[in-house]
Structures are given as C-alpha cells and as structure tokens.
C-alpha cells in the first residue's frame, strides 16, 4: 500500500487529531475561577491511498477520527440546545472519483457487546488486513499487516463504527458511559452516526448496507428496523456474520433445554475436527446430528424423569457417538451438555481445552480437574495480532493520534449491558428484522455461520430463521452461507477468501435488484 498524501485534519483539529480551534480548555484561572469544560469537536484526519489488485489500481480516501454526537435537550419543555453527549470513532474508506448515487456504502461493526470493530476491519472487510496465521501456524510477535486484495472496498465504500466505550469512542465530558451500555441507547447512538455520515457525505441516494458480527448482528437487525422507523432510511441489505437474534437459543439457563439441542451439531463438528468421530465425513455427521437434534433428542429432554430407561440409554449412546464424549459423562450431566463444560471436557484426556469462538483451536488449563477452560484459546490466538496491527495502522498509516487506549473489548460494558427493554420476556430482535423486511420487501439479508463456532452455533441460527414471521414470497430475500471455520471465520484463509467473494456478490445483487 502506498500512502500518497496525508490530508489536513478538518476544521477545529490538528492533524494528530487533538481538538484546538473552537474549544475552551478546562482549567483554573489565577483568581481560582474554574473555566468551562472544553467543547468537543470532530477530529477527523484524511489520508489518500492506492491499492493494487490484479494489476489494477484502486484509489481511495481514508477518513478516521471521532464524530461528536449531540442531542436536543429540553428542560421543563424548553429547548436548551444541542448538547454533546458522546464522541464516536469511525474509519471510513471511500473510492475516489466514484459516482455517489451509484456507489454502495456499508456501515460495519462488531459485537460483544463491548467490542470494537477491529475484527471485521482488519480481518475481512478493510483494504489492509492483519497477518495472524491460523491453527498450527500462528504468527509470532510483533506480527504484520498486508494489503487485502479481497477487500469489500472493491464493491462498496465502508464505514467502520466503534460504539461508545469501545475503540477510541467515549462519552462526552460530564456524561455517563453506562447510559450507552444497553440495547436501545446503543441502537440510537450507532444509528445517529450512520445518519450523520450519510447526510454530511451526500449519500442518501446511495445503496446502503449494514454488516454486523456476533452481537453486531443483534445491532444490525435492530438498526434495519430503527433506521426505517426513525429516519425513513431504507436499506438495500444487511450482512449478518455469526448470528444471534434470539438469546434464548444460546442461554443455558435452568428450565431452558433449547440450547442443548441447538448446540449439538456444532459439538459434533468440533469433535470430528479433532478426530473423535472417525470414519464419517463432516457432511454425513452434521446431517445425522441435525436429525437427532430436531427429533429424538428434544423429545427425550422434554420427558424429564418420565423418560423410559431404554429410551434414555439410547439417547446417551447416540450423544456419545455424535460428540466424542463418554457415555459416563453424558449420563452424569443428565443428557445436557453445557457448552463451556464441553470445551473443557472434550480433550481432557489429552490435557487440552478447545476454543469457544473457534473449536479448531486448542489450549491448556492450569488445572485439568476444572470443568471449564481457564480462557478461550481461540481468543488468545488472535488478540495479540489484531491489537498490534490496529494500534500501528491507525497512527502510522492513517495519521490519527490519540493517547487513549484503544479498547478492543470493553469487559465492563459487556458485563453491565442492559436489556431492560426485554424485562420479563425473551431477548430477541428477530421480529424487528422481520418487520423491517415486511416494510421494505427489497431488503436482502446475508447470513454467515461457521461450523466450528461454539459461541453462535449455526443450527441455532437456522432455528431462528425458520420461524421468522415473514411471508413465504419474501423468504428468498434471505441467503445462508456456511464456512469450515469458527466465529471469526476469516481467520481461516480459505474461508476468508470465499466469504469476501460471497459478500461482494451479495452487494452486487442487492444493489442491482
């Protein structure tokens, strides 16, 4: 990649991204009088680049920095003006000399909740990507970044958004970060970033897409509905990667047997990968696991202690055959294999644990009497490369400087995330996505799942999609894709290349429908 020109920072900022003009610095005068806090301003920095793909030049502009979100504030019914509430970090890539009305734009984010967008940014969609390696050949520090010949920028401009408290995004001075750590305020703040960017860049007539991963799929489904209802902004497509639309399909809580059945095909896939289910192809095994998970298995769980002894013994044997676990273990857990316990139990005899985000990865515990892994080995494998790449890339190549730590994943935000809107009911956005499709029958949906994803298993996604309340004539709007990888499926090189091609084809088709 050639960094051809570093542009000037926008008005009110330095090129390093520090607000100067148009602000009042907080402090104390000689007389001891405290001055007002600094008024935040956008600190966007622009650079121009060239990417060569198959001998052809792709010229693009990168704009990175923080956008100030302001809200209309009223006191006793009186308008108090627009008050700064948050500063949200974005990185936008736009193709040079493109016709805005014809050029698609994709707004992308990861999940968590509490995760920044660096995974999709440097793993799959952006013009530069981290070289992290894969199972058995992980890259060593200090790591490297390279041009991404499969970047989504070939098909669409891309705007990466870090929600409040992730990346460099923060609540404004005097505001509470926790106000944004919840379902509704998250939708509203990310939706406002999308509205502002679209308006300021003259892109209301462009084809528009959302791309979300993990909780980002929850956000994307909610945003498709929110943007239409709040702003009348209708989208061309939504790309859902490693999907969670109904949390009841994933939550192993007392009385909820659904996850035990929906995780079963993923358990089988992971066991197959590690050689514990020999003499069967993966396709054969998954088909068998899916049939059992949709029939005899849930029926057996529903019977509880009424199940006949021979039926129970049959289920124990079948689960052992499918998962590679011992019949004794399955009997002791009463036919119910919880996912974290599975990751700790599967390779216990080898003194290894398996990854939750990607079951292809293995790791070690300090104590092999522990029921669950100490940490997720698949997360350990990618955190270092992605963190190093992002912190280098933003400063050195994009010219944005900020001394705040870049929050890859904000554990405090994730741990205290509010779903108060769903009190007394299941957490789900499936109906919001369905309503968005019914309102906008042109809305196309791409759904991607990894066979070894132990966080958002593919069979749970199929369960949700099969029950989506949309008319039969709109079901072709949804296309599903599967990859031989995990949650961040682009860690696997073959999957990354195939998924990039699938996303490009999806955008092209949805734009030209």
Secondary structure, DSSP 8 states (H G I E B T S, - for coil): -EEEEE----TTB-TTS-B-TT-----B-TT--B----------EEEEEEEEETTEEEEEEEEEEEEEEEEEEEETTEEEEEEEEEEEEEEEEEETT--TTTS-EEEEE--TTTB-SHHHIIIIISSEEEE---TT----TT-EEEE-TT-GGGTSEEEEEE-TTSBT-EE-TTS-GGGGSBHHHHHHHHHHHHHHHHHHTT-TTS-EEEEEEEHHHHHHHHHHHHHHHHH----SEEEEEEE-SBGGGT---TT--HHHHHTHHHHHHHHHHTTSS-SS-HHHHHHHHHHHHHTHHHHHHHHGGGS-HHHHHHHHHHHHHHH---HHHHHHTTT---HHHHHHHTTGGGT-EE-SS-TT-EE--S-TTSSS-SS-HHHHHHHHHHHHHHHHIIIIIT-----S--BSB-HHHHHT-B-GGGTTS--B-HHHHHHHHHH-TT-EEEEEEETT-SSS-HHHHHHHHHT----GGGGGGEEEEEESS-SSGGGSHHHHHHHHHHHHHHHHHHH--
